[in-house]
Every structure is written in C-alpha cells, then in structure tokens.
Amino acid sequence: MTDGTVVAQLPLLSRIYHGASIAAVQGFMASMRIYEQWHSWYYATDLNPPSIVKTYECRPSLPIRTFFPESYDQTAPQTLPMLFSIHGGGFCIGDPQDDDAWNVSFANAHDILVVALNYRKAPFYPFPTAIHDLEALMLAVYDDESLPINKSRIAVGGFSAGGNLTLSVCQLPSIREKVKPTAALSIYSVVDQSIPSEEKVKMRYYKPNLGPGLRSSPTDFLARFAPTFTWSYVPVGEDLQNPLVSPSFAPPETLPLYIFILAAELDQLAPEAWRMASKWAGRPVPPLTEKVGQEQPASEKGGLVLDDERFVFEHIGGDGKSSVRWLLVPDQLHGFDHLPPHVHGSEEAFQDAQLKTKKYQELLGDWLHKVVWKA
C-alpha cells in the first residue's frame, strides 16, 4: 500500500474490493441506524437522550448532541467543565449517537458538560475533512453563549478513530490558540497508520483460554476491515507519518499539556498506543516486536491492573503542570465499552466489560478533576 510511508495507488482489483467493502458496510450501518431510530421513536426506548441536539451554521449537516449532568440546574448561572466527545467508526461509519450511553454516564458521574461532535465520513470525505469539520464545530461551540462552559476547563476525547481525530484536531493552531483544551483523551485509538494492519495483528496477545466469547478469538476484531478503513480515509500520496494522520509522530508541544491514553489489551492498536505513551512520557520506547500486557488472563475478573507498569503509569512534568497517563484494560477488546452483549459473545465477557468501563471512567473523571483541573 505504501512506498516508504507515502500511500501508493493500489491495483485496480484491490481498489474495487475496498470500495465494495466500505459501500456494503456503510449501507448496512445506515439501514441499522434507520431501524434503531424508528424503534426508539415507536417504542420510546431511548434511555440516554441528549439534553440538546443542535446544528451550527458552519456545518449545518452535522448535528451535535449535548449532555448536561442530571444534577445541573440549567437556570443557574454556574458554568461547567466541558468534554468534547468524538465518536469512532474507522473514519467511515458511526454517529455521535453511538456514544450516548457513555456520555450520559460520564456527564452524570463527574458533573461535566459533554458535547458529542460530528464529522463527515470517508471515502467521500477523506483526510483531512473530518479534522476541519471538528475544528469548525469546536470553535462554534466555544463561542456559543447559550452553553455554560467553563472555558478554562475544556478537554477533548474520542474513541478509536475519534481518538485519532482528538489528537489531530488539538494540533491545529486555531484550537491551540483559542479553545486551549487542557487535556486530550485517546481511547483505544489508531495512532500510527504507518504500520500495516497485517503487522499489527502480530503485536498483541491472544488468549484462547479466556473463556467463551469474542475475547478468545484467534483473530483480531479489527483485522478484516482496518485496511479498508485506512484505504478509505488516507488519500494516495499522503505521508502516513504526517502527525495529523498518525498522531504518535506529533511533537508533544503541539498537544494539550495533559494526555490520557487508554488501550484494550486484546486490540491490535494497543502496542502503538503504548509506544506513543512511552515516548511522550520520556520512557524507553518498546520495540515493535514487544507485546503489551500479559500472556495469561488477569487474576481478577472485572478489575483493572493498577500495580504493573505494563498496564498503568503516569509521568508528571517537572513543573507539575503536565501529565501523560497510560492505562491498559486487561482481557478486553477494541470498543469493549460500546459493544452490545451479542457481539461480546457471552454474558461473562459483557459483564467484565461493563465493570471495567465503570472503573476506568472513575479513574478518568478523577484525573480530570484532581490532576488536570485541580485548584
């Protein structure tokens, strides 16, 4: 696919395959979205509705979803810390609504205003369209006087492709100079597109003895579609080490002072995130051949590993005004905090994911309030 790190044109048959694959996926997901919206409306089953759905003139086709904490009095003059949330989907699929449950839970648990952003999708809108869509919407929200934003306490976070876009949009001068987010949250994100997917799948642990469900699969959850997503998003001729394509190559000074990097142990994207976290924390960068995590299942189900530097570390800058935090969630898949029970493949795996989601949200919220936004 590449000549060095520059994207080369694929053979015709490969392009036809990727084009047909992404068209099929997008068509299926669009149909599912229509069905879900109909079902939610007809049966009134939306348990996580946003407080506001709004569009801005800069991007009228991209509605965003805003979530106030349930304890917040919208008639009061009090301002709130804010998290910009960016959904995943391989840059090609997905919708802000995908994160509703996560956003509601996080807003309520930590008294944070959560604004779920939107962006246009590849392959019709390849790199860098999504980044500039997010830039425009972030600036519009920042200037929206109807929202009670504490402008000194703003974070940006995203899942999967949304985590990539988080670290990319935060590099833009307009965001750095005006919005000035104090923290960026990268959650099981693709951060190094220069490593082919066929190499990434060799760099993670597989745990066939983990029990029933997808976690014990001998293949990676992303392996089939990752090359198609990359082909759809990154244009021919683009450098895969461009920091806006692969944020792991971004100079730390172009990013917020506080960075939280979370990965899932059973995810081909975990090693690249680990390497990025190590580099930004000033730690030795592991070689590409080194796997992150452990070969055997964790001893505690539903828990995080907080006494092992493979799973957690934090580097606080010498002035105490910067931090790089690493957290590896044991025995879980890419997207574990969003996947429904039938995708997990067993009730045990689903419950494990739910417990770990709650625990990492607690760590993340405490980190924002006690480290990033401390008085």
N, C-alpha and C positions, 0 to 999 in steps of 0.2 A: 504493500500500500504506500510505502514511503521510499524516497531516495534520501537516505540520511534521516533527517527529521522533517523534511518537506513532503507534504502529501502529493503523491503522484496519481495520475489518472489510472483507474483500474481497467482491466479488459472489459469489453462490451458485455460479455455474459455475466461477469461479476456485478456490473452496474445494474443489469436487468434483475439479477437475483436480489440485490439490496433494495432496489426500487420497489419490486413487487412485495418484498417482505415488509417494508415500512408502510406501504399502502394498505396491506392486509391488517397490520397491527393498528394503524390509525383508524381504519374503517371499523374494526371490531370494537375498539375503545369508544369511538363516537356512538356506536349503537348501544353499548353498555351504558354510556352516560345518559343517553335519551331515556333508556328504560329506567335507570335509577331516579332520574328527575321525575318521570311520570309516577313511579311507585311511591316516591317520597311525597309528592303532591296528593295523589289519590288516597293514600293510606295514612297521611300525616305522620310519617315515620322519621322525619328529620330530627334527631336528638341533639344535634350540635349546630344549631343555626347561628350564623354570624349576627352581630348586633346591627351592622350596616353593610349593605352591598352598594358600591358606588363606582362611577366612572369619572374620569378626568378628561378635559378637552385634549390634552396632549396625546392620549391613547384611548379614544372613545370605544374601541372594540375590545378593550381589556379590562373588564370589571375586576375590582379588588374587594376583598372581604375583611371586615374589621371586627375584632372581638374585644369587648370591654370585659374586665373582670366582673363576676357576678356581684361582688361587694361594692362596686363603684357606683356612686351617685352621679348620674350624668347631668344633674342640675347644679352640682357643686363646682366651684372654681378650681379645685385641685387638679394638678397635672399628674400624668403617669409616665413611668419609663415605657419605652416602646421597643418592640421587636418586629423588624421587617422579616416576614417568613416567605421563603421561596421554595416552591414545590419541585419535585423531581419528575423523572419520566424520560431519561435519556436524551433530553433536549427536543424530543419529538412528540411525546404524548404527555398526558397528565393535565391537571387543573388545580387551581387553588383550593377547590372544594375537597380534594384528596386529603388535605391536612386538617380538616375541620376538627376532628376529634382531638388531635394533638394540640391544636391551637387553643381550643376551649379549655382543655385540661391545664395547659401551661399558663394561660391568662388567669384562670381562677386560682391556681395554686400559688402563684407568685405575684399577683397584683400588677400584672404587666399588660399594657395595651398591645395586642398582636394585630399586625396588618399583613394580610396574605396577598402578595403581589402576583402579577400575571405577566406572561410574555408570549410572543408568537413563536411557533414551533418550526423546526427543521422537518423535512428538507426544503420546504418552500421558503422558509426564512432561516437560512443558515447563519453561522457565526459571521459577524458579531451582533446580529439583530436583537437577540434576547437580552444581551447586556445593555444595549441602549434603550430598549423598552423598559427595563428595570430602572435604569438611571432616570429616565423621564418621570416614571411613576413615583420614585422615591423623592425626587425634587418637588413634585406636585403635592404629595402627602405632607412633606416637611413644611410647605407653605400654606397648608390647609388650616385656617384659623378655627375651624369648627371642631378640630380634634384637640384634646387636652394633652398635648405632647410635652414632656419634659425634655427639652432639646439638648440637655447636657447628659442625658441617659438614653442613648439610642444604640441598639445592637442590630446586626443583620445575621440571619441564619438560614440555612437551607439543607435539603435532603438530597443525596445522590447528585444528579445534575444540578439541582438547586444549590448544593453546597459549593460546586464548582463556580456557579454564577455568583454566589455570595462573595467568594474570594476575588472574583474577576471584577465585579462592579465596584467593590470597595477600593480598587486601584485607580479608578477614574478620577481625574483632578476635580471635577465638579462635586463628586461625593466626598472626597477627602477634604475639600476646602469649605464646603457649605454644610452638608449634613453632618460630617465629622463623627461617624459611628465610633463608639469607644470599643466595641467588641464585634468579632466575627465568629460565627459558629458553623463549623463544617461537619456535617453528619453523614457518615458513610459515603463520602464524595469521591468522584473521579477527579484526581488532581494532577495526574501525569499521563497525558494522552500519547506520549511518545513511546510508551511501552505497549507492544501489541497484545491484544487480549489472549492470544494463544500462549504467550509467555506468562501473563498474569495468573492464569489458572494453575500454573505450576508452583506459584509462590505462596500458596496458602495451605493450611492443614485441611484434611478431610477426615471425618470421624464416623465411619460406618457403624461403629458400636454405640452411637449416641442414643439410639432408640428409634421408634417409628416416626415417620415424617420426613419432610424435605431436608432437614438438617443432616441426615445420614446419607444423603445422595452422593455418589461418587463423581458427580459433575457439578460445576459451579452454576448457581442460579442465573447469573448474567451471561454465561458463556455463549449462548446461542445468538443473542441479539446485540451484544456490546459492539461487535464490528459494524453492524448495520447502523446503529445509532451514531457511531463515530463517522462513518461514511456520510451520513445524512447531515451532520452538523458542521464538520470541518471541511471547507472548500479545498479543491485542488489548488496546489501552490502555497497553501498556508503552512507556516512553521509550527510543528506540534510542540515545540518548546517555547512558543510565544507565551508569556506569563498570563495573558488573557484567555488562552486556550488551556494551558496547563499551569495552574496557579502555583504548583510546587517550585516553579522557576522564578517566582516573583521575589524581588528584593524585599526583605521584611519592612523596610522603611516606607514602602508604598501601601502597607496594610494597617488596619487598626492596631493599637498597642496591645490589645488583649485578644488572644486567639484560643478557641476551644475546638479541638479536633477529636471527633468520635468515630470509631470504626467498629465493624462487626467482625468477629474472629473468622467466621466461615464465609468470607467475602473476598473475591479476587482483588478488590480495591483496598483492602486493609493494609497490605505491605507498602504501597505507595504513600498512603496517608501517614503511616508510621515513619517512613523515611523523611517525609516533609516535616512532621512534628519534631523529629530528632534534629534536623538541620536548623529549624527556626529556634529551637531551644538551646542551640550551641552544643548539642551532644554528638557523640560519634554517629555518623550516618551508617546504618546497617547495609551490607551489600545486597544486591538484588537477589542473590541466592538464599538469603536468610529469611525464614518464615517467622511471622509474628504470632505469639500465643503459645499454646502447648498442644502436644500431640494427643493427650488423653482428655476426656471430658472433665470439666471443673467438678470439684468435690461437692459444691453447694449448688443445688438447683434454685433458679430464680434469683441468684445473687450476683453481685459484681466482685471482681478480684481487685482488692484495694491495697494489697501488700506485696505486689510484684511489679517491678518497673516495666515489664513487657506489657502490662495491662494499664498502668496508670503512672503518670509523672507530671510534675509541674515545674516549670522554670520561671522564676520571678526575676525580672530585671533588677540590676543593681540599684536603681533609683526607687524601686518599689512601685513603679508606675507602668509596668508592662508585665505580661504573663503569657506563656504558652502552656496550655493544658492538654494532656493526652489521655484518652480513655478508650480502652478496647473492651467491648462487650463480649464475654465468653460464650461460646457454643450457640451463637446466633447468626442469622443470615442477613444479607443485604435487604434493607427495608423491613426488618423484623417488627418494628413498631407501627407499621402500617398494614401489614399483610393480614387478611382475614383467616379464620380458623381452617378453612378448606385448603388454602394454599400452604399453610404450615404443615398440614397433613396429619396432625394429631392434636388432641386436646392438651396433652402434656407439653408439646412444643409451643403451642399458643399461649398457655398459661405462663410458661417460662418467659416468653417474650413480653407479656403484659407486666409481669413483676419487674423485669429488668428495665422496661420503659419507664415505669413509675420511679424507680431508683435513680436512673440517670437524669430524668427530669428534675428530681430533687437536687442532685449534685449541680446540675447546670444552673438552676434558679438560684441556689445558694451562692454559687461562684459569681453570678452577675451582681447580686446584691452586696455580697460581703467582700469581694475582691475588686471587681470592675467598678462598681458604683458606690463603694464604701465612702462614708462621710470624710 
